[in-house]
C-alpha cells in the first residue's frame, strides 16, 4: 500500500509536465547533453594528441618563443630615410590593396546579393545556385587566391587587389543578401500599394533600409582586409608583408618588431576611423527608419 504522503506516478508525471524546471531534465535529456559535451571534448583531445601538442613540446616552444621576443627588444629605431620611405610605401600599398579589393568586391557582390535574397529572387533554383556560388568563392583563402593571381598576372599589388576582391565577392554577397532578407516589408508594400513597379519597390522600399547596413558591413570588411593584406606581401602580392618577411628571413628581429608596431598603429587608426563611421551610419539608419 502506498504511503498517503507520497504522490503516485500519475501525479508526478502531471507535476513534471506542468513544472518541468522544478524537476530538472529527464534522464534521456541528461544523456544527450552529456554526449553533446563528450564528443567535442574527445575531438579536442584527439586533435591535441594527433598534433603532438605534448607538455614538453609546448614548454620547449614557449622557451624558444621567449628567445625570439628577446631578440625583438628593444625595437629598431635607426632606419635611414630610404628604409623609412620603403616602409611608408609598403604601408600605403597595403591600405590601397585592401581599399581597392574591398570596393571591387562590393561592386560585384551588390547585384549578386539581390539574386541571392529570398524576398527579392522568387526563383528557388536560381537562388540556390547563386547562394552555393557564394559558398564556392568563400572556400578559397585569400592567400591561395593571391598565389593563383601571381601566377597569372605576375608579382605586385595587382595580384593582391584581385585576391581580396574575389574573396570579398563571396563574403559580402552573402552578408548583403542576409541583410536584404531581414528588411521590413511595410515600406515595400507601401510603394507597391501606391502603384510602384518592382524596380521602384526595390529602389524606394528596400535600398533606404539596407544601405546603412551594407556600408557598415563593407567598412568592417575593409578593416579585416587591412589586417589580412599585411601578409599578402609574403607571397609577393605587394604590401608591407614583403618587408616584414624580408626582415624575419634575415633574422633582423628588432627591425621586424618595429615594422609590426607600425602595422599595429596603422590597423588601430583604420579600425578607429571605420568604427566611428559605422556608428554614424547605423545611428543614421535607425533615425531614418524611425522617421
Order of alpha helices (4+ residues) and beta strands (2+ residues): alpha-alpha-alpha-alpha-alpha-alpha-alpha-alpha-alpha-alpha-alpha-alpha-alpha
